[in-house]
Amino acid sequence: MKTIGGAIINGAAWVAVETWGRHLALFVVFVILARHLGPEAVGLAALAMVVPVIVAVPVTHGIPEALIQRPDVESIHFDSAFWLLTVTGSVLSVVVWTFAGVIAAEFSEPVLEDLVRWTSVTIVLQALAAVPAAVLKRQLHFRLFALRTLTGTVVGGTLGISMAIAGYGVWSLVWMQVARAAVETAVILLGSSWRPRLRYSHARCRELFGFAGPLIGQYLWAFVNDEIPKVILGTFLGPYSVGVYALARRPLDLLSEAFLGPLTAVTMPAVARVQSEPAKIDAFFNASIRVAAIAGFPAFLGFAAIAPVAVPFIFGPQWVSGVVAVQILMVLGLQRTIDSICALTILALGHSGLILKLNISYAVLAVVLLTPAVQIDLETTMAALLACNVLLLPIFLFLVHHIAHIDVLKPLTIFPRLAVAALLMFAAVTAWLVAAPASTPQGLLIAGGIIIGAAVYVAAAIVLVRPDLLDARDMLLRLRRPA
């Protein structure tokens, strides 16, 4: 660990720069676009991306992770994978472009046909960058990723905002996505020292598929699961509800990436590098879960507390209907402090089949629960979505422990005390919002809630989880030291 501990910590730092910078920029861009466009346009853009996002999975996942996970890999593995993914991505883009009309008809929204056609371009763009990105991750070189995402976000966001102000409506969102993908791919290709050579070995690709095959299925189901709510909402309630759901997901994804992203990004390469040393894996897993929970509890529950004021203030009064959906999904964020690190640890150890089975189970459960819930309203659908995740979590933890031989319960002992600290924070923020004079400016309400909530949580955490805070710190610091 001495030789890679510093690289892991350095990688996590650059991932933090990337994720925080990217999501801050994306947040600003989304706020401006949401104020100009409203739920209907946002919903149409979200529906336009459903199929391209799912279809892109075979070129963005599986093979790249196999290149990272494989202990011994030759240069021809990288060359073969690059050409395979590039050709596959090109074919998939053409297929989606061709069947765009069918996709639009399924949602009874003719305007989606042209939108889907142009979003299909992102598939081949992502395919071109998949292998160079895997090379960088295998080497734990995350600096270029920060430049990639920040440049892509700034260029794409600037284009999207300019088009929205000029009156291009939903097209501003579509071209923002295409421009962002193009710029991010260009940065990776130009900034990486690796270059593909004109050679291909089917045998080498077949070697990678032993690990990548089940992983592609796992990611495919994971992305299908992410898109299922949009499909169901779009089919039964229309683009407006999809737009509200997309907004409700924005704070969840933002907070997840900002507070959990640096840890989850380094989990798979870090565990893969020490996969033959269970004690070190267990120590890394234990520290990661604790750190994720310490940061995640106040972030998710804190935003849920200020959502009634923050959502209309930030995104505009036309989005007030999304407040309850935002609050429900914040509870879902608490689960991400556990399952994301569990899943990536399992993948690093080569057990991708387990995640695939759980994702298939989740898809079935989601369809069963969400379909009747959407007949009621959006909020009931969000509650059903939360129930799907909660019902599967105990099974997920049991199987991780049984198959990967990781003590998943040890780091969870901190959760009850963190929950108490976070609930005290929630109560304090809610009391502030209720007790503040009606004439108090919304910005001051939000700032006061954040300050009060942070003070209450820190004080409660020091009292309730101080030994765990010191433990987590020490375990992370030990990554720098010799074994």
C-alpha positions as CSV (number, residue, x, y, z in Angstrom):
1,M,0.0,0.0,0.0
2,K,3.0,2.3,0.5
3,T,3.5,2.6,-3.3
4,I,-0.1,3.2,-4.2
5,G,-1.5,4.9,-1.0
6,G,-0.3,8.3,-2.1
7,A,-1.7,7.8,-5.6
8,I,-5.1,6.8,-4.1
9,I,-5.2,9.9,-2.0
10,N,-4.0,12.1,-4.8
11,G,-6.6,10.5,-7.1
12,A,-9.3,11.2,-4.7
13,A,-8.3,14.8,-4.4
14,W,-8.4,15.3,-8.2
15,V,-11.7,13.4,-8.4
16,A,-13.0,15.9,-5.8
17,V,-11.9,18.8,-7.9
18,E,-13.6,17.2,-10.9
19,T,-16.9,16.3,-9.3
20,W,-17.3,19.4,-7.2
21,G,-16.3,21.8,-10.0
22,R,-18.4,19.9,-12.6
23,H,-21.5,19.8,-10.5
24,L,-21.2,23.4,-9.4
25,A,-21.0,24.4,-13.0
26,L,-23.9,22.0,-14.0
27,F,-26.0,23.3,-11.1
28,V,-25.5,26.9,-12.3
29,V,-26.3,25.9,-15.9
30,F,-29.4,23.9,-14.8
31,V,-30.7,26.8,-12.7
32,I,-30.5,29.2,-15.6
33,L,-32.0,26.8,-18.1
34,A,-34.8,25.8,-15.6
35,R,-35.8,29.4,-15.1
36,H,-35.9,30.0,-18.9
37,L,-37.5,26.7,-20.0
38,G,-39.8,25.2,-17.3
39,P,-40.8,21.6,-16.7
40,E,-42.2,20.7,-20.1
41,A,-39.0,21.4,-22.0
42,V,-36.8,19.8,-19.4
43,G,-39.1,16.7,-19.5
44,L,-38.9,16.4,-23.3
45,A,-35.1,16.6,-23.2
46,A,-35.0,14.0,-20.4
47,L,-37.1,11.7,-22.6
48,A,-34.9,12.3,-25.6
49,M,-31.9,11.0,-23.7
50,V,-33.5,7.8,-22.3
51,V,-32.7,5.5,-25.2
52,P,-29.2,6.9,-26.0
53,V,-28.2,6.7,-22.4
54,I,-29.2,3.0,-22.2
55,V,-27.9,2.0,-25.6
56,A,-24.5,3.6,-24.9
57,V,-23.9,1.2,-22.0
58,P,-22.0,-1.5,-24.0
59,V,-19.4,1.0,-25.1
60,T,-19.0,3.0,-21.9
61,H,-19.0,0.2,-19.4
62,G,-17.8,-3.4,-19.2
63,I,-14.7,-3.4,-21.4
64,P,-13.2,-0.3,-19.8
65,E,-13.7,-1.7,-16.3
66,A,-12.2,-5.0,-17.4
67,L,-9.1,-3.2,-18.6
68,I,-8.8,-1.6,-15.1
69,Q,-9.5,-4.8,-13.2
70,R,-7.4,-7.2,-15.1
71,P,-4.0,-7.8,-13.2
72,D,-2.0,-8.5,-16.4
73,V,-2.9,-6.6,-19.5
74,E,-1.0,-6.1,-22.7
75,S,-1.0,-3.2,-25.1
76,I,-2.9,-5.2,-27.7
77,H,-5.8,-5.5,-25.2
78,F,-6.1,-1.7,-25.3
79,D,-5.9,-1.4,-29.1
80,S,-8.4,-4.2,-29.7
81,A,-10.8,-2.8,-27.2
82,F,-10.6,0.7,-28.7
83,W,-11.5,-0.4,-32.2
84,L,-14.2,-2.7,-31.0
85,L,-15.9,0.0,-29.0
86,T,-15.5,2.6,-31.7
87,V,-17.2,0.4,-34.3
88,T,-19.9,-0.7,-31.9
89,G,-20.6,2.9,-30.9
90,S,-20.9,4.0,-34.5
91,V,-23.4,1.2,-35.3
92,L,-25.5,1.9,-32.2
93,S,-25.7,5.7,-33.0
94,V,-26.9,4.8,-36.5
95,V,-29.5,2.4,-35.1
96,V,-30.9,4.9,-32.6
97,W,-31.0,7.6,-35.4
98,T,-32.9,5.2,-37.6
99,F,-35.5,4.3,-35.1
100,A,-36.0,7.7,-33.6
101,G,-39.5,7.9,-35.0
102,V,-40.6,4.7,-33.3
103,I,-39.3,6.0,-30.0
104,A,-41.2,9.2,-30.4
105,A,-44.4,7.3,-31.2
106,E,-44.1,5.2,-28.0
107,F,-44.3,8.4,-25.9
108,S,-46.9,9.9,-28.2
109,E,-44.6,13.0,-28.6
110,P,-43.8,13.6,-32.3
111,V,-41.3,16.3,-31.4
112,L,-39.1,13.7,-29.8
113,E,-38.1,12.2,-33.2
114,D,-35.6,14.9,-34.2
115,L,-34.5,15.3,-30.5
116,V,-33.6,11.6,-30.2
117,R,-31.8,11.6,-33.6
118,W,-29.3,14.3,-32.4
119,T,-28.8,12.9,-28.9
120,S,-27.8,9.6,-30.5
121,V,-24.5,11.3,-31.6
122,T,-23.4,11.2,-28.0
123,I,-23.1,7.4,-28.2
124,V,-20.2,7.3,-30.6
125,L,-18.5,10.3,-28.9
126,Q,-18.5,8.4,-25.6
127,A,-17.2,5.3,-27.3
128,L,-14.1,7.1,-28.6
129,A,-13.0,8.2,-25.1
130,A,-13.8,4.9,-23.3
131,V,-10.4,3.1,-23.6
132,P,-8.1,6.2,-23.2
133,A,-10.1,7.0,-20.0
134,A,-9.6,3.4,-18.8
135,V,-5.9,3.7,-19.3
136,L,-5.8,6.8,-17.1
137,K,-7.9,5.3,-14.4
138,R,-5.8,2.2,-14.3
139,Q,-2.8,4.4,-13.7
140,L,-4.7,6.4,-11.1
141,H,-4.2,9.5,-13.1
142,F,-7.3,11.6,-12.5
143,R,-6.0,15.1,-13.2
144,L,-7.0,15.1,-16.9
145,F,-10.6,14.1,-15.9
146,A,-10.9,17.3,-14.0
147,L,-9.9,19.3,-17.1
148,R,-12.2,17.2,-19.2
149,T,-15.4,17.6,-17.3
150,L,-14.9,21.2,-16.4
151,T,-14.1,22.2,-20.0
152,G,-17.0,20.1,-21.4
153,T,-19.4,21.6,-18.8
154,V,-18.4,25.2,-19.4
155,V,-18.5,24.9,-23.3
156,G,-21.8,22.9,-23.3
157,G,-23.4,25.0,-20.6
158,T,-22.5,28.3,-22.4
159,L,-24.0,27.0,-25.7
160,G,-27.1,25.8,-23.9
161,I,-27.7,29.0,-22.0
162,S,-27.1,31.1,-25.2
163,M,-29.6,29.0,-27.2
164,A,-32.2,29.2,-24.4
165,I,-31.9,33.0,-24.1
166,A,-32.2,33.1,-27.9
167,G,-35.5,31.2,-27.7
168,Y,-34.5,27.7,-29.0
169,G,-36.4,26.0,-26.2
170,V,-35.7,22.3,-25.7
171,W,-33.1,22.3,-28.4
172,S,-30.8,24.3,-26.1
173,L,-30.7,21.3,-23.7
174,V,-30.1,18.8,-26.5
175,W,-27.2,20.7,-28.1
176,M,-25.8,21.3,-24.7
177,Q,-25.5,17.6,-24.2
178,V,-24.0,17.0,-27.7
179,A,-21.4,19.8,-27.3
180,R,-20.4,18.6,-23.8
181,A,-19.8,15.0,-25.0
182,A,-17.8,16.3,-28.0
183,V,-15.5,18.5,-25.9
184,E,-15.0,15.9,-23.1
185,T,-14.0,13.3,-25.7
186,A,-11.6,15.7,-27.4
187,V,-9.9,16.5,-24.1
188,I,-9.4,12.9,-23.3
189,L,-8.1,12.0,-26.7
190,L,-5.7,14.9,-27.0
191,G,-4.6,14.9,-23.4
192,S,-3.8,11.2,-23.0
193,S,-0.4,9.9,-23.9
194,W,-1.9,6.6,-25.1
195,R,-2.6,6.3,-28.8
196,P,-4.4,3.3,-30.4
197,R,-2.5,1.3,-33.1
198,L,-4.1,-0.2,-36.2
199,R,-4.3,-3.8,-34.9
200,Y,-7.1,-5.9,-33.5
201,S,-7.2,-9.3,-31.7
202,H,-10.6,-11.0,-31.3
203,A,-8.9,-13.4,-28.8
204,R,-7.8,-10.5,-26.6
205,C,-11.3,-9.0,-26.6
206,R,-12.7,-12.4,-25.7
207,E,-10.4,-12.5,-22.7
208,L,-11.8,-9.2,-21.5
209,F,-15.4,-10.4,-22.0
210,G,-15.0,-12.9,-19.2
211,F,-15.3,-10.0,-16.7
212,A,-16.9,-7.4,-19.0
213,G,-19.9,-9.5,-20.2
214,P,-21.8,-9.8,-16.9
215,L,-20.7,-6.2,-16.1
216,I,-22.3,-4.8,-19.3
217,G,-25.5,-6.6,-18.3
218,Q,-25.2,-5.2,-14.8
219,Y,-24.7,-1.6,-16.0
220,L,-27.4,-2.0,-18.6
221,W,-29.9,-3.0,-16.0
222,A,-28.7,-0.2,-13.7
223,F,-29.2,2.4,-16.4
224,V,-32.6,0.8,-17.3
225,N,-33.5,1.1,-13.6
226,D,-32.5,4.8,-13.6
227,E,-34.7,5.5,-16.7
228,I,-37.7,3.4,-15.7
229,P,-39.3,6.3,-13.7
230,K,-38.9,8.6,-16.7
231,V,-40.5,6.1,-19.0
232,I,-43.4,5.4,-16.7
233,L,-44.0,9.0,-15.9
234,G,-43.7,10.0,-19.6
235,T,-46.1,7.3,-20.6
236,F,-48.8,8.0,-18.0
237,L,-48.4,11.6,-16.9
238,G,-46.5,13.3,-19.8
239,P,-43.3,15.4,-20.2
240,Y,-44.3,17.9,-17.4
241,S,-44.1,15.2,-14.7
242,V,-40.8,13.9,-16.2
243,G,-39.5,17.5,-16.0
244,V,-40.4,17.7,-12.3
245,Y,-38.8,14.3,-11.7
246,A,-35.7,15.4,-13.5
247,L,-35.4,18.5,-11.3
248,A,-36.0,16.4,-8.2
249,R,-33.1,14.1,-9.2
250,R,-30.8,17.1,-9.8
251,P,-30.1,17.8,-6.0
252,L,-29.8,14.1,-5.3
253,D,-27.2,13.5,-8.1
254,L,-25.4,16.8,-7.2
255,L,-25.0,15.9,-3.5
256,S,-24.2,12.2,-4.3
257,E,-21.4,13.2,-6.7
258,A,-20.1,16.1,-4.5
259,F,-19.9,14.2,-1.2
260,L,-19.7,10.5,-2.3
261,G,-18.1,10.9,-5.8
262,P,-14.4,11.2,-4.8
263,L,-14.7,8.0,-2.7
264,T,-16.7,5.9,-5.2
265,A,-14.4,7.0,-8.1
266,V,-11.3,5.5,-6.5
267,T,-13.0,2.5,-4.8
268,M,-12.8,0.1,-7.8
269,P,-9.2,0.8,-8.9
270,A,-8.0,0.9,-5.3
271,V,-9.6,-2.4,-4.3
272,A,-8.5,-4.0,-7.6
273,R,-4.9,-3.2,-6.8
274,V,-5.0,-5.0,-3.5
275,Q,-7.6,-7.7,-4.4
276,S,-5.4,-10.5,-3.0
277,E,-5.2,-8.8,0.4
278,P,-8.6,-9.1,2.2
279,A,-7.5,-7.3,5.3
280,K,-6.6,-4.1,3.4
281,I,-9.8,-4.3,1.4
282,D,-11.8,-4.6,4.6
283,A,-10.0,-1.6,6.1
284,F,-10.6,0.5,3.0
285,F,-14.3,-0.5,2.8
286,N,-14.8,0.2,6.5
287,A,-13.3,3.6,6.3
288,S,-15.0,4.5,3.1
289,I,-18.5,3.7,4.3
290,R,-18.0,5.7,7.5
291,V,-16.6,8.7,5.7
292,A,-19.5,8.6,3.1
293,A,-22.1,8.4,5.9
294,I,-20.6,11.2,7.9
295,A,-20.7,13.5,4.9
296,G,-23.9,12.1,3.4
297,F,-26.3,12.3,6.3
298,P,-26.2,16.1,6.8
299,A,-26.0,16.8,3.1
300,F,-29.2,14.8,2.1
301,L,-31.3,15.5,5.2
302,G,-30.1,19.1,5.3
303,F,-31.3,19.8,1.8
304,A,-34.6,18.0,2.5
305,A,-35.1,20.4,5.4
306,I,-34.6,23.6,3.4
307,A,-36.2,22.3,0.2
308,P,-39.6,24.1,0.7
309,V,-37.8,27.4,0.5
310,A,-34.7,26.5,-1.6
311,V,-36.5,24.8,-4.6
312,P,-38.7,27.8,-5.6
313,F,-36.0,30.3,-4.7
314,I,-33.3,28.6,-6.8
315,F,-35.2,27.2,-9.7
316,G,-38.1,29.6,-9.9
317,P,-41.7,29.5,-8.6
318,Q,-42.8,27.3,-11.6
319,W,-40.9,24.4,-9.9
320,V,-42.7,24.5,-6.5
321,S,-44.5,21.3,-7.4
322,G,-41.2,19.4,-7.1
323,V,-40.6,20.2,-3.5
324,V,-42.1,17.0,-2.0
325,A,-40.4,14.8,-4.8
326,V,-37.1,16.4,-3.8
327,Q,-37.5,15.6,-0.2
328,I,-38.5,12.0,-0.9
329,L,-35.4,11.4,-3.1
330,M,-33.1,12.9,-0.4
331,V,-34.0,9.9,1.8
332,L,-32.9,7.7,-1.2
333,G,-29.5,9.5,-1.0
334,L,-28.8,8.0,2.4
335,Q,-28.8,4.5,0.9
336,R,-26.2,5.6,-1.6
337,T,-23.7,6.0,1.2
338,I,-23.8,2.2,1.4
339,D,-24.7,0.5,-1.8
340,S,-22.5,2.4,-4.2
341,I,-19.3,1.5,-2.3
342,C,-20.6,-2.1,-1.8
343,A,-21.2,-2.5,-5.5
344,L,-17.9,-1.1,-6.6
345,T,-16.0,-3.3,-4.1
346,I,-17.8,-6.4,-5.4
347,L,-16.9,-5.4,-9.0
348,A,-13.3,-4.9,-8.2
349,L,-13.2,-8.4,-6.7
350,G,-14.7,-9.9,-10.0
351,H,-18.2,-10.7,-8.7
352,S,-20.2,-8.7,-11.4
353,G,-22.9,-11.4,-11.7
354,L,-24.3,-10.5,-8.3
355,I,-24.9,-6.9,-9.2
356,L,-26.6,-8.0,-12.4
357,K,-29.0,-10.3,-10.5
358,L,-29.9,-7.5,-8.1
359,N,-30.5,-5.0,-10.8
360,I,-32.8,-7.4,-12.6
361,S,-34.7,-7.9,-9.4
362,Y,-34.9,-4.1,-8.9
363,A,-36.3,-3.6,-12.4
364,V,-39.1,-6.1,-11.8
365,L,-39.9,-4.6,-8.4
366,A,-39.9,-1.1,-9.8
367,V,-42.3,-1.9,-12.6
368,V,-44.6,-3.7,-10.1
369,L,-44.6,-0.8,-7.6
370,L,-44.3,2.3,-9.9
371,T,-47.0,1.3,-12.4
372,P,-49.9,1.5,-9.9
373,A,-48.3,4.4,-8.0
374,V,-48.2,6.6,-11.1
375,Q,-52.0,6.2,-11.4
376,I,-52.2,8.3,-8.2
377,D,-49.7,11.2,-8.6
378,L,-46.0,12.0,-8.9
379,E,-45.3,12.0,-5.1
380,T,-46.7,8.5,-4.7
381,T,-44.5,7.4,-7.5
382,M,-41.5,8.8,-5.8
383,A,-42.5,7.1,-2.5
384,A,-42.7,3.8,-4.5
385,L,-39.3,4.4,-6.0
386,L,-37.9,4.8,-2.5
387,A,-39.6,1.6,-1.3
388,C,-38.0,-0.4,-4.2
389,N,-34.5,0.6,-2.9
390,V,-35.3,0.1,0.8
391,L,-36.8,-3.4,0.2
392,L,-33.7,-4.6,-1.6
393,L,-31.0,-3.1,0.7
394,P,-31.0,-5.9,3.4
395,I,-30.7,-8.6,0.6
396,F,-27.9,-6.6,-1.0
397,L,-25.9,-6.4,2.2
398,F,-26.4,-10.1,3.0
399,L,-25.2,-11.2,-0.4
400,V,-22.2,-8.9,-0.3
401,H,-21.2,-10.3,3.0
402,H,-21.8,-13.9,1.9
403,I,-20.0,-13.8,-1.4
404,A,-17.3,-11.2,-1.0
405,H,-16.5,-12.0,2.7
406,I,-16.6,-8.3,3.6
407,D,-18.0,-7.4,7.1
408,V,-20.6,-5.0,5.9
409,L,-22.2,-4.6,9.3
410,K,-19.1,-3.2,11.1
411,P,-19.2,0.3,9.5
412,L,-23.0,0.5,9.8
413,T,-22.8,0.7,13.6
414,I,-22.2,4.4,13.1
415,F,-25.5,4.9,11.3
416,P,-27.9,5.1,14.2
417,R,-25.9,7.8,15.9
418,L,-25.5,9.7,12.7
419,A,-29.2,9.5,12.1
420,V,-29.8,11.1,15.6
421,A,-27.4,13.9,14.8
422,A,-29.0,14.5,11.3
423,L,-32.6,14.4,12.7
424,L,-31.6,17.0,15.3
425,M,-30.3,19.1,12.5
426,F,-33.5,18.6,10.5
427,A,-35.6,19.7,13.4
428,A,-33.5,22.8,14.1
429,V,-33.7,23.9,10.4
430,T,-37.5,23.2,10.2
431,A,-38.0,25.2,13.5
432,W,-36.0,28.1,12.0
433,L,-38.1,28.2,8.8
434,V,-41.3,28.1,10.8
435,A,-40.3,30.6,13.4
436,A,-38.7,33.2,11.1
437,P,-40.8,36.3,10.4
438,A,-42.8,36.1,7.2
439,S,-41.0,39.2,5.9
440,T,-37.6,37.4,6.0
441,P,-36.0,37.2,2.5
442,Q,-35.8,33.7,1.1
443,G,-32.1,33.9,0.7
444,L,-31.6,34.8,4.3
445,L,-33.9,31.9,5.3
446,I,-31.8,29.5,3.3
447,A,-28.5,30.9,4.6
448,G,-29.8,30.8,8.2
449,G,-31.0,27.3,7.8
450,I,-27.6,26.1,6.5
451,I,-25.7,27.8,9.3
452,I,-28.0,26.5,12.0
453,G,-28.2,23.0,10.6
454,A,-24.4,22.8,10.2
455,A,-23.8,24.0,13.8
456,V,-26.3,21.5,15.2
457,Y,-25.0,18.6,13.2
458,V,-21.3,19.3,14.0
459,A,-22.1,19.6,17.7
460,A,-24.2,16.5,17.8
461,A,-21.6,14.5,15.7
462,I,-18.8,15.5,18.1
463,V,-20.8,14.2,21.0
464,L,-22.2,11.1,19.4
465,V,-19.6,9.8,16.9
466,R,-16.2,11.4,17.8
467,P,-14.4,8.0,18.2
468,D,-15.7,7.0,14.8
469,L,-14.5,10.2,13.2
470,L,-11.0,9.7,14.6
471,D,-11.1,6.0,13.5
472,A,-12.1,6.9,9.9
473,R,-9.4,9.5,9.8
474,D,-6.7,7.2,11.0
475,M,-7.7,4.4,8.6
476,L,-7.5,6.8,5.6
477,L,-4.1,8.2,6.8
478,R,-2.8,4.6,7.0
479,L,-3.1,4.3,3.3
480,R,0.0,6.5,3.1
481,R,2.0,4.2,5.3
482,P,3.8,0.9,4.8
483,A,1.8,-2.2,5.5
